[in-house]
């Protein structure tokens, strides 16, 4: 009778829970989706909420009081994410330029927007009902604005720009990637030092990706079910940066039958050539040093 041992790999690091626990909202044309991602960014789930009355929202953001706001043409609307009821929040004064294609709230009734294909920045002030042209950054936007640790960022051709609202000429590309790769939707991820974004090459359906703000590494999570998905946002834009734990999942899709970050190896006996200690779909998210790893063998093989 053959004896069987099972091999498990344990690491002295954060072990993620694969429950879908982080929520984001995204739009494709006038369709609204709730996007849920597990803690280790192995899985994502796109839940279709419904269609808004706006033909194409051109900018998404949350406010500090958790209101979900979309830019429809020149106006700003609050959208109930459960009922899709829309409330007009702000209409710019007559004669204001209205070619905006991005939106971010920084608190206290203040929003910023940029127009496309130009590179002008505008500030919306709810308290006095004004829209102010702040000037030009010199770098064209191709997607939405986002708030990350108190700073504003936006995607451009070949990278991500950090916006300096005090001196627009100091705005600069802080992350670079292939000019042929397009990033449109951009928000803060629940993963340390990372944006969550929608990225694609021309004529492809966008992927949901992580962009590491330190080294620019791009990690695919999943592919969008809608080829027109273009904007994404979340309340995480107002949260403190997440802690930089290590995430190591030995079997991202749990195909071995193990849950969470574990992996069940195939049966092994004294006649076996060997078995792996992890599946092919390992997911590792980093930004802290792995100090120690341990392989634990259970069961026995007779001498």
For each residue, the residues with C-beta under 8 A, 3 or more apart:
1:
2: 269 270 271
3: 269 270 299 300 301 302
4: 267 268 269 299
5: 268 269 297 298 299 300 301
6: 264 265 268 297 298 299
7: 265 268 275 277 295 296 297 298
8: 262 263 264 265 277 295 296 297 298
9: 250 263 277 278 293 294 295 296
10: 293 294 295 296
11: 15 246 248 290 292 293 294
12: 290 291 292 293 294
13: 245 246 247 248 288 290
14: 245 246 247
15: 11 248 260 261
16: 38 39 40 42 247 249 260 261
17: 21 38 39 40 260
18: 38 39 40 42 43 249 254 259 260 261
19: 38 39
20: 36 37 38 43 44 45
21: 17 36 37 38 39
22: 36 37 38 39 190 234 236
23: 34 35 36 234
24: 34 35 36 37 187 196 232 233 234
25: 32 33 34 35 60 68 81 232 233 234
26: 32 33 35 46 60 185 198 224 229 231 232 233
27: 30 31 32 33 52 56 57 60 70 229 230 231 232
28: 31 33 224 226 227 228 229 230
29: 55 56 228
30: 27 51 52 53 54 55 56 57
31: 27 28 48 50 51 52 226 228
32: 25 26 27 48 49 50 51 52 79 81 84
33: 25 26 27 28 46 47 48 49 226 229
34: 23 24 25 46 47 49 81
35: 23 24 25 26 44 45 46 47 208 232
36: 20 21 22 23 24 44 45 47
37: 20 21 22 24 41 43 44 45 190 196 208 221
38: 16 17 18 19 20 21 22 41 42 43 44
39: 16 17 18 19 21 22 190 247
40: 16 17 18 247 249 252 261 283 285
41: 37 38 44 189 190 191 210 219 221 247 283 285
42: 16 18 38 221 249 252 253 281 283
43: 18 20 37 38 221 222 252 253
44: 20 35 36 37 38 41 208 221 222
45: 20 35 36 37
46: 26 33 34 35 224 225 226
47: 33 34 35 36
48: 31 32 33
49: 32 33 34 81 84
50: 31 32 84
51: 30 31 32 84
52: 27 30 31 32 57 70 72 79 84 86
53: 30 86
54: 30 57 70 72 73 77 86
55: 29 30 72
56: 27 29 30
57: 27 30 52 54 60 70 71 72 231
58: 71 72 73 100 101 102 103 231
59: 70 71 100 101 102 103 104 113 144 145 231
60: 25 26 27 57 68 69 70 71 103 144 231 232 233
61: 69 103 104 105 111 145 233 237
62: 66 67 68 69 105 233 234 235 237 238
63: 66 67 69 105 107
64: 105 107 238
65:
66: 62 63 235
67: 62 63 78
68: 25 60 62 78 79 80 81 233
69: 60 61 62 63 76 77 78 79 89 103 105 111
70: 27 52 54 57 59 60 76 77 79 103
71: 57 58 59 60 75 76 77 100 102 103 113
72: 52 54 55 57 58 75 76 77
73: 54 58 98
74: 91 92 96 98 100
75: 71 72 88 89 90 91 92
76: 69 70 71 72 88 89 90 103 111 124
77: 54 69 70 71 72 86 87 88 89
78: 67 68 69 86 87 89
79: 32 52 68 69 70 84 85 86 87
80: 68 83 84 85 86
81: 25 32 34 49 68 84
82:
83: 80
84: 32 49 50 51 52 79 80 81
85: 79 80
86: 52 53 54 77 78 79 80
87: 77 78 79
88: 75 76 77 91
89: 69 75 76 77 78 126
90: 75 76 111 124 126 129
91: 74 75 88
92: 74 75 96 98 124 131
93: 96 129 130 131
94:
95:
96: 74 92 93 131
97: 115 120 122 133
98: 73 74 92
99: 115 116 118
100: 58 59 71 74 103 113 114 115 116 122
101: 58 59 113 114 115 116 141 144
102: 58 59 71 113 114 116 141 143 144 145 154
103: 58 59 60 61 69 70 71 76 100 111 112 113 144 145
104: 59 61 111 112 113 144 145 146 147 152 237
105: 61 62 63 64 69 110 111 147
106: 110 111 112 147 152
107: 63 64 110 238
108: 127
109: 125 126 127
110: 105 106 107 123 124 125 126
111: 61 69 76 90 103 104 105 106 123 124 126
112: 103 104 106 121 122 123 124 134 145 152 163 165
113: 59 71 100 101 102 103 104 121 122 124 145
114: 100 101 102 118 119 120 121 122 137 141 145 154
115: 97 99 100 101 118 120 122
116: 99 100 101 102 140 141 142
117: 140
118: 99 114 115 136 140
119: 114 136 137 138 139 140 141
120: 97 114 115 133 134 135 136 137
121: 112 113 114 133 134 135 136 137 163 165 168
122: 97 100 112 113 114 115 131 132 133 134
123: 110 111 112 131 132 134 165
124: 76 90 92 110 111 112 113 130 131
125: 109 110 128 129 130 131 132
126: 89 90 109 110 111 129
127: 108 109
128: 125
129: 90 93 125 126
130: 93 124 125
131: 92 93 96 122 123 124 125
132: 122 123 125
133: 97 120 121 122
134: 112 120 121 122 123 165 168
135: 120 121 168
136: 118 119 120 121 168
137: 114 119 120 121 161 163 168 169 171
138: 119 168 169 171
139: 119 156 161 171 172 173
140: 116 117 118 119 156 157
141: 101 102 114 116 119 145 154 155 156 161
142: 116 155 156 157 182 183 184
143: 102 154 155 183 184 185 186 198 230 231
144: 59 60 101 102 103 104 154 155 184 185 186 187 231 232 233
145: 59 61 102 103 104 112 113 114 141 152 153 154 163 186
146: 104 152 153 154 186 187 188 195 233 237
147: 104 105 106 150 151 152 188 237 238
148: 151 152 153 188 195 213 237
149: 240 241
150: 147
151: 147 148 162 163
152: 104 106 112 145 146 147 148 162 163 165
153: 145 146 148 160 161 162 163 174 186 195
154: 102 114 141 143 144 145 146 160 161 163 186
155: 141 142 143 144 159 160 161 183 184 186 197
156: 139 140 141 142 159 160 161 173
157: 140 142 179 182
158: 173 176 177 178 179 181
159: 155 156 173 174 175 176 177
160: 153 154 155 156 173 174 175 183 186 195 211
161: 137 139 141 153 154 155 156 171 172 173 174
162: 151 152 153 171 172 174
163: 112 121 137 145 151 152 153 154 168 171
164: 167 168 169 170 171
165: 112 121 123 134 152 168
166: 170
167: 164 170
168: 121 134 135 136 137 138 163 164 165 171
169: 137 138 164
170: 164 166 167
171: 137 138 139 161 162 163 164 168
172: 139 161 162
173: 139 156 158 159 160 161 176
174: 153 159 160 161 162 213
175: 159 160 211 213 216
176: 158 159 173 216
177: 158 159 181 183 216 218
178: 158 181
179: 157 158
180: 201 202
181: 158 177 178 199 200 201 218
182: 142 157 199 200 201 202
183: 142 143 155 160 177 186 197 198 199 209 211
184: 142 143 144 155 197 198 199 206 230 231
185: 26 143 144 197 198 206 229 230 231 232 233
186: 143 144 145 146 153 154 155 160 183 195 196 197 198 232
187: 24 144 146 195 196 197 232 233 234 236 237
188: 146 147 148 195 196 234 236 237 239
189: 41 194 195 196 210 236
190: 22 37 39 41 196 236 242
191: 41 194 196 210 242 247 285
192: 241 242 243 244 245 285 287 288
193: 212 213 214 241 244 287
194: 189 191 210 211 212 213 285
195: 146 148 153 160 186 187 188 189 210 211 213
196: 24 37 186 187 188 189 190 191 208 209 210 232 234
197: 155 183 184 185 186 187 208 209 210 211 232
198: 26 143 183 184 185 186 206 207 208 209 224 229 230 231 232
199: 181 182 183 184 206 207 209 211 218
200: 181 182 204 205 206 207
201: 180 181 182 204
202: 180 182
203:
204: 200 201
205: 200 223 224 226 227
206: 184 185 198 199 200 223 224 227 229 230
207: 198 199 200 220 221 222 223 224
208: 35 37 44 196 197 198 220 221 222 223 224
209: 183 196 197 198 199 218 219 220 221
210: 41 189 191 194 195 196 197 218 219 221 285
211: 160 175 183 194 195 197 199 216 217 218
212: 193 194 215 216 217 218 219 287
213: 148 174 175 193 194 195 216
214: 193 287
215: 212
216: 175 176 177 211 212 213
217: 211 212
218: 177 181 199 209 210 211 212
219: 41 209 210 212 285
220: 207 208 209 223
221: 37 41 42 43 44 207 208 209 210
222: 43 44 207 208
223: 205 206 207 208 220
224: 26 28 46 198 205 206 207 208 227 229
225: 46
226: 28 31 33 46 205 229
227: 28 205 206 224
228: 28 29 31
229: 26 27 28 33 185 198 206 224 226 232
230: 27 28 143 184 185 198 206
231: 26 27 57 58 59 60 143 144 184 185 198
232: 24 25 26 27 35 60 144 185 186 187 196 197 198 229
233: 24 25 26 60 61 62 68 144 146 185 187 237
234: 22 23 24 25 62 187 188 196 237
235: 62 66 238 239
236: 22 187 188 189 190 239
237: 61 62 104 146 147 148 187 188 233 234
238: 62 64 107 147 235
239: 188 235 236 242
240: 149
241: 149 192 193
242: 190 191 192 239
243: 192
244: 192 193 287 288
245: 13 14 192 288
246: 11 13 14 284 285 286 287 288 290
247: 13 14 16 39 40 41 191 261 283 284 285 286
248: 11 13 15 261 282 283 284 290
249: 16 18 40 42 252 260 261 282 283 284
250: 9 258 261 262 263 277 278 279 282
251: 254 255 256 258 261 262 263 264 278 279 281 282
252: 40 42 43 249 279 281 282 283
253: 42 43 279 281
254: 18 251 257 258 259
255: 251 279 281
256: 251 263 264 265 279
257: 254 264
258: 250 251 254 262 263 264
259: 18 254 262
260: 15 16 17 18 249
261: 15 16 18 40 247 248 249 250 251
262: 8 250 251 258 259
263: 8 9 250 251 256 258 277 278 279
264: 6 8 251 256 257 258
265: 6 7 8 256 268 275 276 277
266: 275 276
267: 4 272 275
268: 4 5 6 7 265 272 274 275 301
269: 2 3 4 5 272 301
270: 2 3 301 302
271: 2
272: 267 268 269 275
273:
274: 268
275: 7 265 266 267 268 272
276: 265 266 279
277: 7 8 9 250 263 265 295
278: 9 250 251 263 282
279: 250 251 252 253 255 256 263 276 282
280:
281: 42 251 252 253 255
282: 248 249 250 251 252 278 279
283: 40 41 42 247 248 249 252
284: 246 247 248 249
285: 40 41 191 192 194 210 219 246 247
286: 246 247 290
287: 192 193 212 214 244 246
288: 13 192 244 245 246
289:
290: 11 12 13 246 248 286 293
291: 12
292: 11 12
293: 9 10 11 12 290
294: 9 10 11 12
295: 7 8 9 10 277
296: 7 8 9 10
297: 5 6 7 8
298: 5 6 7 8
299: 3 4 5 6
300: 3 5
301: 3 5 268 269 270
302: 3 270
303:
